[in-house]
Every structure is written in structure tokens, then in C-alpha cells.
Amino acid sequence: MARGTNKLSAKFIERKDLKPGLYGDGNGLYLQVSPSYTEGDKPTKSWVFRFMIRGRARKMGLGDIDQVSLKDARKLAQAKRLLVVDGIDPIEDRNARKTALVAEHEAQKAKATTFRQMAESYIKANQAGWKSAKHGAQWVATLETYAYPTIGNLPVALVDKNHVLKILEPIWTTKTETASRVRGRIEKVLDRAKAMGLRDGENPARWTGHLDQLLPRKSQVSPVEHFAALPYKQLPAFMAKLRKRDGVSARALEFTILNVTRTANTIGAKWSQIDTEGKTWTIPGELMKGKKGKRRPDHVIPLSDRAVEILENLPREKVFVFPGAKEGAGISNMAMAETLKEMKVDVTVHGFRSTFKDWASEQTSYANELTEMAMAHIVSDKTERAYRRGDQREKRVRLMQDWADYCASGSSVQDNVVPIRVPA
């Protein structure tokens, strides 16, 4: 005998005197009356569907009677009952559909991520591994100036070749180096977007096999610019004037010239890197310029007598050898350049490395590999190992002392200069 269906009526479910409990309508549909635990409030009424599946009794809510009518509740219960007949748990089915909707919503939200948002997330994720805050600031500045006006608010998934060219073409021949860096940064941001599943296909900012077919090579439109350097014959007179100047910037510049280092190494020099007893300055490999992804060895500089003297006359209360005005930081990267400007010398700090190289090549017989190592240029592993050995290491010490002696030799050297002592 078939069980009764449609037992309830609209009038019945509206009754105010229904006591808490379940009232069956048939086919698993029930009106559930629940007591109110707040004084003065009426009991709540809602629909539930009760069913058995895989030997387990379950109960599924179908909504409040104020939102779901009796007629609609019967339709819902019938639909859920058909799922049970097919061996599908209606509760699990509903949860699965909810999860799918949430995932779809998140995917749509993610695809709406703008290029600016993706760039900001890239910078945040990578800035801890960058050598300086300045590098991060340059990332932000170049993207703000050149990329964001065109693609900043564009969904990262929609950035294409035409957008990239619109950014690069106006500056490719006039600001080539900057344009090249902007291209590389856009490429990295789009690579991150693809890795996060927010983009498909090729990277429109890729150079090799793509933009190199649409834009001229950097060397074709922007010849290499060399740093202005002081002729080595004028160096002794310059150093004599420099030594007469007071201040941290002047000593930092002198120290930089004596050790043939880059500006970044000097302003980042810390007392923990200095071994005054062993007369060496060890710059950690991770702070050395080199090919990305390749671990550079530590750069150990033998300190000349004058370099040690400079250090001995500096206070050691701070972490940095040449402390700047800002607490916990070295001097500004423009401090030494400003000293040159004040001395009315039209050269760059980096240019003194060329001065050293010219002096070593023309006035000494030191091996080229040795001078390259002194400048922290990359040499073969075999060569580097050789110059770390005792006898070869001594040549590095003599080279740096000879350079310091030349720097301190007084007035400008004449054209008929006699070469200084060379290694035996």
C-alpha cells in the first residue's frame, strides 16, 4: 500500500498553535517546527527532506516557510528524492555545487587581477632577495612611469603584444636602457601571472624569438656608454687634493679608489667584513655583481697601508664603515659623486676603476687575470683558485700596495714616467 502524500495544507502550516516537532507531508518532506528560545518569539517553521542512503539516515534543510512555499517545497523534495534513487546523496551534491560555485567565483575574481596588482605582488614576493631598497624603488618607479599608464588597470590576463609595444616603442630609441629594463620587468610580472594560472600562452614581453623580431637590438640604437674616467697620470695630484678634504664622503671615495671597488660595495661596507689584523676586506659573494642565478665567491681585497690607516681613523660605533645620516644605513650612493662635483672633476666614481686598469696595463707587468680579479671581474675558476694560493696571493697584496703607493706619489706623473716596481 502506497504511503500517503500531500498530507499538509497551506492553512495547516500557517497555524500558530503547532507544537515543536516534525509534520510529514509524504515522500520524505516534513514541516519542522522548532521552539524559540527567546521569550515572546514565535516558533520557527522550515522544510526538511529526510532520506536513507547507503544505510544511513540523513536530513536536509530546504528553507524557511516564509521563503519556500508548500508547493515549491514538494518540488524540491521530489528533485532530491530522484537523486537518492540514482544513488546520489543530495547533501553531498549540494555541497559539491557550492564548492564549484565558490571556485568559479574565485577564478573570475583572479582573472580580474590587474597588472598593477600582479606587479605589486611580484615586488613583495621578491624584494627580500634584492641587494638594496634602491632596486625595489627602481622597479616601482619605472613601472609607474612607463607601464601602469597603459596596462596598470588592465586585467593581467589581457595584456598582449600590442600593449607591450605601445609601452616600449616611444622610448626604445631614446631611453634604450630604461626601455630594456621595463621590458624585462613586464616579462617577469607576466611570468608570475602564468605560474599562478592567471594567464595562458606565450609571454608577449619575451625578447628572444619574439620582440627581437619587432624591435632593434639595444646595441643598434644605443651604443655602450663608458664611465668618465680620470687619466692615470693625473691621479696622484687628484688624490693629494682628496686627502686634504675632511668628511666621511671624502674618505669613502679615497677608500673606493684604493680598493678599486664599486660604489655599492663601499656604501654597504660593514665593520664585520673588515679584518684589520689580516689587512683584508671580504665582500660577501651575494653582494657582488654577476650573472643572475650564479653564486659568486666572496671577494677578498688585500688592504694597503693607506687603506688600513683610513679605517684606523674612523669611529667604529656604527655597523657601517661609512655611516650615513639615516640610522642603520651607509652613506648615500650620491655622496661620493657629490664630492667629485665639489672638487670640479668631471669624472664618475666608477670611472676610477678604468683609471686603475689603464695604470696596471701601461705601467706594470702584472698579469691581466690578476688585475681583473682586483676589479672583481669574473675569471675562470682555475685562475681564481691559483690566485688564492700563497705565492699568487702575495702578488695580489703587492698589486694593491703598488696601486696605493702610486696614488700617493704626489703631483701628476709626466709622460716619460718610469714604470713602478713590478712583481718578481
TAWOBEL-V950298 format. One record per pair of residues at least 12 apart in sequence whose ideal C-beta (glycine too) atoms are under 7 Angstrom apart, sorted by sequence separation. I is the first residue (numbers start at 0). GAP is how many residues later the second one is. If there is no record, write none. Layout:
BEGIN
i=(I,I)
gap=(GAP,GAP)
END
This chain:
BEGIN
i=(20,32,47,150,190,241,284,336,19,47,48,122,149,189,284,335,18,19,30,31,47,61,167,251,283,356,368,372,405,7,17,19,45,46,61,166,167,189,282,30,31,46,122,149,186,281,282,6,7,45,122,149,369,6,12,28,29,45,46,186,264,281,356,401,5,6,45,185,186,267,401,5,28,29,44,59,146,279,280,4,27,46,145,279,3,4,27,163,182,258,264,279,280,352,373,2,7,19,27,278,279,118,182,278,145,369,373,397,46,369,373,261,48,182,394,278,369,59,48,52,59,158,12,115,275,50,57,365,155,146,275,52,114,115,141,145,114,115,155,273,113,117,179,363,113,114,141,146,113,141,163,113,114,156,163,112,113,142,155,156,175,258,111,112,141,155,160,171,28,110,114,159,28,158,175,176,270,110,138,175,257,167,273,355,358,28,172,257,258,270,24,27,164,171,257,269,26,269,270,26,268,269,12,254,268,27,268,26,362,254,266,363,253,265,362,363,12,362,364,365,363,250,9,268,7,267,250,266,266,121,266,121,118,121,251,262,117,262,114,117,247,117,298,251,255,248,247,251,252,251,112,248,252,262,110,248,262,296,109,261,287,289,248,249,248,255,259,301,256,301,252,259,303,304,303,306,301,305,300,304,303,240,305,237,259,229,259,229,227,228,227,227,234,226,229,228,229,226,227,228,231,226,228,229,228,231,226,231,257,257,256,130,238,238,235,239,235,234,235,235,236,235,236,235,235,233,232,232,133)
gap=(12,12,12,12,12,12,12,12,13,13,13,13,13,13,13,13,14,14,14,14,14,14,14,14,14,14,14,14,14,15,15,15,15,15,15,15,15,15,15,16,16,16,16,16,16,16,16,17,17,17,17,17,17,18,18,18,18,18,18,18,18,18,18,18,19,19,19,19,19,19,19,20,20,20,20,20,20,20,20,21,21,21,21,21,22,22,22,22,22,22,22,22,22,22,22,23,23,23,23,23,23,24,24,24,25,25,25,25,26,26,26,27,28,28,28,29,29,30,31,31,31,31,32,32,32,33,33,33,34,35,35,36,36,36,36,36,37,37,37,37,38,38,38,38,39,39,39,39,40,40,40,41,41,41,41,42,42,42,42,42,42,42,43,43,43,43,43,43,44,44,44,44,45,45,45,45,45,46,46,46,46,47,47,47,47,48,48,48,48,48,49,49,49,49,49,49,50,50,50,51,51,51,52,52,52,53,53,54,54,55,55,55,56,56,56,56,57,57,57,57,58,59,60,61,62,62,63,63,64,66,66,67,70,70,70,70,71,73,74,74,74,75,77,79,80,82,83,83,83,84,85,86,86,86,87,87,87,87,88,88,88,88,89,89,90,93,93,94,95,95,96,96,96,96,97,97,98,98,99,99,100,102,102,107,114,115,115,117,118,118,119,120,120,121,121,122,122,123,123,123,123,124,125,125,126,126,127,127,146,149,150,156,168,169,170,170,171,172,173,174,174,175,175,176,177,178,179,180,199)
END
